[in-house]
Amino acid sequence: MRVISIDGRVLEYRLERRGEATVLILHGGHMSARCRFGEETFLDADYSVVVASRPGYGRTALGAGPSAPEFVVRLASLCRRLGLRDITVLGISVGARTALTMAAFYPELVSRVILMCPTSFRPWPDRRGRRIAYTVYAPGVERATWGTVHRMLRQAPEKHLPGIVANLTTLDGAEAVRRLGPDAGKIVDFLLRCQSSRGFLVDLRAPTDVTDNVAQPTLILASRNDGAVSFDHAEHLATTMQLATLVEVDTPTHLLWLGAGSDHTAAAIHSFLRL
């Protein structure tokens, strides 16, 4: 993990250099650059991978944004300092908003966009979900919230995982875990790395819609089994963006790189990278 100060604001990132082509990964809520998921698809294709923690996550300061338009100014500066070119920006879940903003503001840096289980610029979550989020992820509370989840998963993952996964799927929780198969252990590892810090409340702020200004080829991947971000967000982006292609996958949860159907996710990305 590395940190850099840009305009007096700290930004946390992780870089693994391979080829000249680069993927910039912007994770969704509750994740930072310390999380490693789905990167093998790009490393296997000889892409360099840079993962940046968004404002309020990891060691990235809130003041590095907090809005996506403010944050991407510093992201672009980071990319230039690292000498990165021919960037594919990957936005996961609510990180899709930052990825699209980066593409809209810096077309000279970003050549392609990939969105996985994306949150569009429409209202998200719904009113009930927003009330819950402001309660359980409030400052001074979110650490206890995740502490409870982590303790349950460490003590009895088989017992508690279906109930926790139910928040990430439209399927029955036990059925989703069954479809995860051997990847059930990976989803436990994923959840044990989750922490909201102050970032998730930033994610709940009203975004600036930039879809009209994104002209790069864009691959959108989504599953109707996603219980965290409904499929209609992906459909909306696909119908409103200039060069967007929506690929539906049948993964069992919000995490499109895990479980049955995840091979389709990887195949669609590889095909898109070869264009």
C-alpha positions as CSV (number, residue, x, y, z in Angstrom):
1,M,0.0,0.0,0.0
2,R,1.2,3.5,-0.8
3,V,0.0,7.0,-0.1
4,I,0.7,10.2,-2.0
5,S,-0.2,13.8,-1.2
6,I,-1.9,15.7,-4.0
7,D,-2.8,19.3,-3.4
8,G,-2.2,18.6,0.3
9,R,-4.7,15.7,0.4
10,V,-3.7,12.1,1.0
11,L,-4.7,9.5,-1.5
12,E,-4.1,5.8,-0.9
13,Y,-3.4,3.4,-3.8
14,R,-1.8,0.1,-4.7
15,L,0.1,-0.5,-8.0
16,E,1.2,-3.7,-9.7
17,R,3.0,-3.1,-12.9
18,R,2.8,-5.4,-15.9
19,G,2.3,-4.1,-19.4
20,E,1.8,-0.5,-20.7
21,A,-2.0,-0.9,-20.7
22,T,-3.4,-0.2,-17.3
23,V,-6.7,-0.8,-15.5
24,L,-7.6,1.7,-12.7
25,I,-10.0,0.0,-10.3
26,L,-12.4,1.9,-8.2
27,H,-14.1,-0.3,-5.6
28,G,-17.6,0.1,-4.3
29,G,-18.9,0.8,-0.8
30,H,-17.1,-0.6,2.3
31,M,-13.9,-1.4,0.3
32,S,-10.5,0.2,0.0
33,A,-7.3,-0.4,-2.1
34,R,-6.4,-3.2,0.4
35,C,-9.1,-5.4,-1.1
36,R,-8.0,-7.7,-3.9
37,F,-10.8,-9.1,-6.0
38,G,-11.1,-9.8,-9.7
39,E,-7.7,-8.4,-10.5
40,E,-6.4,-11.7,-11.9
41,T,-8.5,-11.2,-15.1
42,F,-6.4,-8.1,-15.9
43,L,-3.1,-9.4,-14.7
44,D,-3.5,-12.5,-16.8
45,A,-4.0,-10.1,-19.8
46,D,-0.7,-8.4,-18.9
47,Y,-2.4,-5.2,-17.7
48,S,-0.9,-3.1,-15.0
49,V,-3.3,-2.7,-12.1
50,V,-3.7,0.4,-9.9
51,V,-6.4,0.4,-7.2
52,A,-7.3,3.6,-5.5
53,S,-9.2,4.1,-2.2
54,R,-12.0,6.6,-2.7
55,P,-12.5,9.5,-0.3
56,G,-13.2,8.3,3.3
57,Y,-12.0,4.8,2.6
58,G,-8.6,3.4,3.7
59,R,-6.2,6.2,4.2
60,T,-7.6,8.4,1.5
61,A,-8.7,11.7,3.1
62,L,-12.3,12.9,2.9
63,G,-10.8,16.1,1.6
64,A,-9.4,14.3,-1.5
65,G,-13.0,14.6,-2.8
66,P,-15.5,14.3,-1.4
67,S,-17.5,14.6,-4.6
68,A,-16.5,12.5,-7.6
69,P,-15.7,15.6,-9.8
70,E,-13.3,16.8,-7.1
71,F,-11.7,13.4,-6.6
72,V,-11.0,12.6,-10.2
73,V,-8.9,15.7,-10.5
74,R,-6.5,14.1,-8.0
75,L,-6.9,10.6,-9.6
76,A,-5.8,12.1,-12.9
77,S,-2.8,13.7,-11.2
78,L,-1.9,10.3,-9.7
79,C,-2.1,8.6,-13.0
80,R,0.1,11.2,-14.7
81,R,2.7,11.0,-11.9
82,L,2.9,7.2,-12.2
83,G,3.3,7.6,-16.0
84,L,0.2,5.6,-16.7
85,R,-1.3,5.6,-20.2
86,D,-4.0,3.8,-22.1
87,I,-6.2,3.4,-19.0
88,T,-9.2,1.2,-18.7
89,V,-11.2,2.4,-15.7
90,L,-13.2,-0.2,-13.8
91,G,-16.0,1.0,-11.6
92,I,-17.6,-1.5,-9.2
93,S,-21.0,-0.9,-7.6
94,V,-21.2,2.7,-6.4
95,G,-17.6,3.1,-7.6
96,A,-19.1,3.2,-11.1
97,R,-20.0,6.8,-10.6
98,T,-16.4,7.8,-10.0
99,A,-15.3,5.7,-13.0
100,L,-17.7,7.4,-15.3
101,T,-16.7,10.8,-13.9
102,M,-13.1,10.0,-14.6
103,A,-13.9,9.0,-18.2
104,A,-16.0,12.1,-18.8
105,F,-13.4,14.5,-17.4
106,Y,-10.2,12.9,-18.8
107,P,-10.9,11.3,-22.2
108,E,-7.2,11.7,-23.0
109,L,-6.3,9.3,-20.2
110,V,-9.2,6.9,-20.2
111,S,-9.7,4.8,-23.4
112,R,-12.4,2.4,-22.1
113,V,-14.7,1.8,-19.2
114,I,-15.9,-1.3,-17.5
115,L,-18.8,-1.2,-15.0
116,M,-19.6,-4.1,-12.8
117,C,-22.9,-4.3,-10.9
118,P,-23.0,-0.5,-11.3
119,T,-24.9,2.1,-9.4
120,S,-26.2,4.7,-11.9
121,F,-26.7,8.3,-11.1
122,R,-30.4,7.8,-10.1
123,P,-31.4,7.7,-6.4
124,W,-29.7,4.9,-4.5
125,P,-30.4,3.2,-2.1
126,D,-34.2,3.5,-1.6
127,R,-35.6,5.5,1.3
128,R,-35.6,2.6,3.7
129,G,-32.1,1.5,2.7
130,R,-30.9,5.1,3.2
131,R,-32.4,5.3,6.7
132,I,-30.7,2.0,7.7
133,A,-27.4,3.1,6.2
134,Y,-27.4,6.4,8.1
135,T,-28.0,4.4,11.3
136,V,-25.7,1.4,11.1
137,Y,-22.8,3.2,9.2
138,A,-22.8,6.4,11.2
139,P,-19.5,7.6,12.7
140,G,-18.8,5.8,15.9
141,V,-21.3,3.0,14.9
142,E,-19.9,1.5,11.7
143,R,-16.9,0.0,13.5
144,A,-19.3,-1.9,15.8
145,T,-21.5,-2.9,12.9
146,W,-18.6,-4.5,11.0
147,G,-17.1,-5.8,14.2
148,T,-20.3,-7.8,14.8
149,V,-20.4,-9.1,11.2
150,H,-16.7,-10.1,11.4
151,R,-17.1,-11.8,14.7
152,M,-20.0,-13.9,13.4
153,L,-18.1,-14.9,10.3
154,R,-15.0,-15.9,12.3
155,Q,-17.0,-17.9,14.9
156,A,-19.5,-19.7,12.7
157,P,-19.4,-18.9,9.0
158,E,-21.6,-21.8,7.9
159,K,-24.3,-20.6,10.3
160,H,-24.2,-16.9,9.6
161,L,-23.1,-16.6,6.0
162,P,-26.6,-17.2,4.4
163,G,-28.2,-14.5,6.5
164,I,-25.4,-12.0,5.6
165,V,-25.3,-12.9,1.9
166,A,-29.1,-12.3,1.8
167,N,-28.3,-8.6,1.7
168,L,-26.4,-9.1,-1.6
169,T,-28.8,-11.3,-3.5
170,T,-32.4,-11.5,-4.6
171,L,-32.2,-15.3,-4.1
172,D,-32.7,-17.1,-0.8
173,G,-29.5,-16.7,1.2
174,A,-28.9,-20.4,1.5
175,E,-29.5,-20.9,-2.2
176,A,-27.0,-18.1,-3.0
177,V,-24.4,-19.7,-0.8
178,R,-25.0,-23.0,-2.6
179,R,-24.5,-21.4,-6.0
180,L,-21.3,-19.8,-4.7
181,G,-19.9,-23.3,-4.2
182,P,-16.1,-23.2,-3.5
183,D,-16.2,-19.4,-3.7
184,A,-18.2,-19.2,-0.4
185,G,-14.9,-19.0,1.4
186,K,-13.8,-16.1,-0.8
187,I,-17.0,-14.2,0.0
188,V,-16.1,-14.7,3.7
189,D,-12.6,-13.3,3.0
190,F,-14.2,-10.4,1.2
191,L,-16.6,-9.5,4.0
192,L,-13.8,-9.8,6.6
193,R,-12.0,-7.0,4.7
194,C,-15.0,-4.7,4.5
195,Q,-15.0,-1.5,6.6
196,S,-17.1,1.6,5.9
197,S,-15.0,4.2,7.8
198,R,-16.4,7.6,6.7
199,G,-16.6,6.7,3.0
200,F,-20.0,5.1,2.8
201,L,-21.8,8.2,4.0
202,V,-20.0,10.1,1.3
203,D,-21.4,7.6,-1.2
204,L,-24.9,8.5,-0.1
205,R,-24.6,12.1,-1.2
206,A,-26.3,13.2,-4.4
207,P,-24.0,12.6,-7.4
208,T,-23.3,14.7,-10.5
209,D,-24.6,12.9,-13.5
210,V,-22.0,12.8,-16.3
211,T,-23.4,10.0,-18.5
212,D,-23.9,12.4,-21.5
213,N,-20.2,13.2,-21.5
214,V,-18.9,9.6,-21.5
215,A,-17.9,8.8,-25.1
216,Q,-15.6,5.8,-24.6
217,P,-16.6,2.2,-25.3
218,T,-18.2,0.9,-22.1
219,L,-18.9,-2.6,-21.0
220,I,-21.6,-3.0,-18.4
221,L,-21.9,-6.3,-16.4
222,A,-24.8,-7.0,-14.1
223,S,-26.9,-9.8,-12.7
224,R,-30.6,-9.9,-12.0
225,N,-29.7,-11.8,-8.8
226,D,-28.0,-8.7,-7.4
227,G,-29.7,-7.7,-4.2
228,A,-27.5,-4.7,-3.4
229,V,-28.0,-2.7,-6.7
230,S,-31.0,-3.6,-8.8
231,F,-30.5,-4.6,-12.5
232,D,-32.4,-1.6,-13.7
233,H,-29.4,0.6,-12.8
234,A,-27.4,-1.2,-15.4
235,E,-30.2,-1.1,-17.9
236,H,-30.6,2.6,-17.4
237,L,-26.9,3.3,-18.0
238,A,-26.9,1.0,-21.1
239,T,-29.8,3.0,-22.7
240,T,-28.5,6.4,-21.9
241,M,-24.8,6.1,-22.7
242,Q,-23.4,6.5,-26.2
243,L,-21.2,3.4,-26.6
244,A,-22.4,1.1,-23.9
245,T,-22.9,-2.6,-24.1
246,L,-24.8,-4.5,-21.4
247,V,-23.9,-8.1,-20.7
248,E,-26.1,-10.0,-18.3
249,V,-24.4,-12.6,-16.2
250,D,-26.1,-15.2,-13.9
251,T,-23.9,-14.9,-10.8
252,P,-25.7,-15.5,-7.5
253,T,-24.9,-12.2,-5.8
254,H,-23.7,-8.6,-6.2
255,L,-20.1,-9.9,-6.4
256,L,-20.0,-10.8,-10.1
257,W,-16.5,-12.4,-9.9
258,L,-17.7,-15.2,-7.5
259,G,-19.8,-18.3,-7.8
260,A,-21.6,-20.0,-10.7
261,G,-21.6,-17.8,-13.8
262,S,-18.4,-15.8,-12.9
263,D,-16.6,-17.5,-15.8
264,H,-19.0,-15.5,-18.0
265,T,-17.9,-12.3,-16.2
266,A,-14.2,-13.0,-16.9
267,A,-14.9,-14.0,-20.6
268,A,-16.8,-10.9,-21.3
269,I,-14.0,-8.7,-19.9
270,H,-11.4,-10.6,-21.9
271,S,-13.4,-10.1,-25.1
272,F,-13.9,-6.4,-24.4
273,L,-10.2,-5.9,-23.8
274,R,-9.3,-7.5,-27.1
275,L,-11.5,-5.0,-29.1
